[in-house]
Amino acid sequence: MPLLRTLLVVAAVSSSLACRAQRTWVVDAAGGAGVDFTDLPPAFAAVADGDRVVVRRGTYTPGTLTHAIQLVGQPGAAMSFRNASPFLVRGIPAGRTCSIEGFTLTDVPFSQNHLRFENCAGIVAVQSVVVLPATFPALSPAHFSYVSDCAGVSFHACTLEGGLGALRSRVTASGCTLNGPNAVITAPSTLMTTDTEVDLTLCSVRGLDGTPEFVGSAAATLVRSRLTARSGTQMIAGTPLFSGPLPSIDGTFTSDVTVDPSVVLTPAPQHLVALVVTPLPALTAPRVPIGSTLPLSLASPVNDLYAIFAALPAPPFSMLWGEVWLDVPTSVFLATGVQTGGLTTVWLPIPPNPELEGAALAFQALSGSALAGTRLSNPLLYVFRP
């Protein structure tokens, strides 16, 4: 019965996702039959909400995306920033999801944002995007990735060299690596937020060590922000060459942090309003191609009751137990039970339907007990990949 239920759930939600794609466009730098565009900017100008853009192997000019589309980079798809503006996702409307899967950002210069999200009332789900290190070090660096005034931006299985900045937004990351930007004079912390809520699961956030050429940096600096760090996360400050040790997190006396006991914070954080250490449920999943089986794992305390849900993504809203990123009318049960070994895995067969490529599905769990109370897990926004 559990397997049958899982198959029916995935099939029903997958069909809903597939129906949302209106038209598929093909971008291929090599041109040829069946190709609509040879670069990204004209494709972004032609799309409408709900379309899918499949980008084949090649190197492309980034552009500005203002529609809630499914942007799928096939293996070998890259964006080059030589003499080009950033890749900007802007103005995704409420009630819509823009998904981005599978790109490498290359030829990154310094002192600017290369991957930028701004003024999005809808959800942006980013998966398997790799931002490479800068071509040259910077005198006055900026974070290579930046989020501002967004209702919800999710990063899954991403590598963000050059760090991440966020302003007045909600950001979640799972299975991601963040390293700070190299800088000769001053170096910002790898993660810097202002008026932002951040949820990290299975993430590595590292400041850079100081060298004769570069100054060191902390892992995170938070201004009027709230950070939740779950199982598998480590936040480690760089070691400066000339000054004293840097904190893993600098809370600027305005921010609070909640961490699972397994989280590594080195050295200790400083200047926090509050540091709460408590067991936190955490959802994780690897990337697998459509037509295979997705293992979705929930880590939570032994003997906790749990329930795992799937739904279309939605802008987060606050409840007593945490932030909900699920579109409640489309939510379905995947599994429920009692945690016996600290880790439960649900196996989700993904139908071999190419119409699913680029669609995003949100997972989240409730876990708790009568003594410890109930908490929501991190949201895991998964983008179906080819």
C-alpha positions, -999 to +999 in steps of 0.1 A: +000+000+000+027+026+007+043+021-027+009+023-044+001+055-026+035+070-035+030+061-072-005+077-072+007+108-054+037+114-077+016+107-108-011+131-098+012+160-088+034+154-118+005+156-142-004+190-126+031+202-131+033+190-167+001+207-176+015+241-166+041+242-194+025+261-223+052+259-250+087+245-252+114+266-269+149+252-278+181+273-275+212+259-292+243+280-300+250+257-329+216+264-346+200+238-368+167+222-374+142+225-345+161+253-328+142+285-319+171+307-307+209+306-306+212+328-275+193+334-243+183+372-245+160+367-275+145+336-259+137+355-227+120+383-248+097+357-265+086+336-236+053+337-217+046+326-182+044+288-180+067+282-210+097+259-210+131+268-224+155+239-230+191+251-234+215+227-251+253+224-246+271+257-254+280+290-240+254+318-239+250+354-230+230+360-198+200+382-199+170+395-180+142+370-173+108+385-162+085+355-167+078+324-146+092+298-170+110+265-166+146+271-177+164+238-183+201+237-190+212+204-205+247+191-196+273+215-208+251+246-208+269+277-195+265+315-193+296+336-200+299+370-183+325+385-206+313+420-215+278+411-204+253+422-178+243+398-150+217+370-153+188+388-137+155+372-127+131+400-119+094+405-112+081+369-111+044+374-103+026+361-072+011+326-077+038+316-102+071+296-099+102+302-120+125+272-120+162+272-132+181+239-135+216+230-146+238+259-156+275+269-151+283+306-148+317+311-164+342+340-171+331+357-139+348+391-135+348+410-102+329+436-083+294+429-095+265+405-090+264+379-117+233+359-105+206+382-093+170+379-082+149+410-074+113+420-068+098+385-071+064+380-055+064+344-068+088+316-061+122+311-078+136+275-075+173+273-085+189+238-088+224+226-099+237+261-108+274+265-104+290+300-101+327+296-108+354+317-090+362+352-102+387+356-131+406+383-111+405+393-074+386+425-065+395+456-046+358+463-037+340+430-042+303+423-044+286+390-038+284+371-070+249+360-062+223+384-047+186+383-037+166+414-030+129+419-022+119+383-030+091+363-014+110+330-017+142+319-034+153+283-031+188+269-039+193+232-042+225+214-050+242+246-060+278+259-057+280+296-052+316+308-054+317+345-045+291+342-017+255+352-014+239+385-003+202+389+006+180+419+014+144+418+025+138+383+013+132+347+023+159+323+012+163+285+016+193+264+006+199+226+007+229+207-003+248+238-013+284+251-011+291+288-005+326+303-006+333+340-002+347+364-028+384+370-030+393+406-020+426+425-017+415+452+008+381+443+024+362+410+021+325+407+028+313+376+047+304+347+025+267+350+035+254+386+042+218+393+049+197+423+059+160+419+070+160+384+057+151+349+068+175+321+058+171+283+062+202+261+055+203+223+053+233+202+045+252+234+034+288+244+037+294+281+042+331+291+044+349+323+048+381+327+030+415+325+047+438+355+046+469+354+024+494+381+015+471+390-013+437+386+003+421+394+036+401+368+055+363+367+060+336+354+083+311+328+072+281+350+078+271+385+088+234+390+097+216+423+101+181+422+115+178+387+102+169+352+113+190+321+104+180+285+108+208+259+103+199+223+101+215+189+100+247+186+079+254+224+079+288+238+087+297+275+089+334+281+092+351+315+092+383+321+074+416+326+092+428+362+088+465+367+082+471+398+104+441+403+127+425+382+154+401+353+148+368+360+130+334+346+142+316+320+122+285+343+124+284+380+133+248+388+144+255+426+147+234+425+179+202+425+158+198+389+147+190+355+162+201+320+151+185+286+156+207+255+150+205+217+152+230+202+176+249+186+147+257+220+131+293+231+131+300+267+139+337+275+140+347+297+157+318+305+180+293+331+167+293+366+182+269+395+187+237+375+185+204+384+201+198+347+208+214+314+199+190+285+202+203+249+199+175+224+194+169+193+172+155+204+139+139+181+112+157+182+079+147+170+044+174+161+019+174+146-016+199+141-044+194+150-080+182+121-102+169+121-137+132+116-146+123+080-151+143+070-120+135+069-083+140+099-060+151+091-024+136+118-001+152+115+034+139+130+067+163+133+096+145+140+129+147+128+166+141+092+174+104+085+185+092+117+168+059+115+149+063+127+114+043+135+083+059+143+049+040+164+023+044+172-014+028+202-032+033+229-057+056+256-043+041+288-029+055+319-012+062+311+025+039+320+053+045+318+090+028+293+113+035+283+149+057+255+137+078+275+112+076+287+076+053+268+051+065+268+015+037+246+002+007+255-019-019+241+006-047+233-019-024+210-039-006+194-009-008+156-005+006+132+021+036+112+011+043+093+043+036+094+080+049+073+110+072+072+140+109+079+135+127+048+147+163+052+136+167+090+132+164+088+094+134+079+072+136+076+035+106+077+011+113+064-024+094+084-051+092+069-086+094+098-111+074+090-143+095+090-175+076+120-189+098+146-207+071+172-200+082+172-164+117+186-172+122+219-154+090+216-133+094+223-095+078+203-067+080+213-030+085+189-001+082+197+036+076+177+068+062+180+102+080+163+131+076+164+168+065+149+201+044+158+231+074+167+251+095+185+225+067+201+205+063+202+167+085+217+141+084+221+103+113+209+083+131+229+058+113+233+025+130+213-003+122+226-037+131+199-062+134+206-100+129+177-123+159+173-145+165+155-178 
